[in-house]
């Protein structure tokens, strides 16, 4: 998180392979508290029934295993444009 703040990133990407997605509400809260207002995307193992929870916490998009690189790039470009509007 500190590196994202220092570097002034446009988007933060998180990869999860286990139950890490459960930490997303806490991470999103910490980012807001630090004044970091950039989109966050999450990729990896996120059960479909947990997707709403992470999106309600503020995650812009969830990429499940098997999502094509083209779909990920298209989505991130769209999210990045929205963040600059």
Buried (B, 14 or more C-beta within 10 A) or exposed (E): EEEBEEEEEEBBBBEBEEEBBEBBBEBBEEBEEEEBEBBBBBBBBBEEEBBEBBBEBBBBBBBEEEEEEEEBEEBBEEBBEEEEE
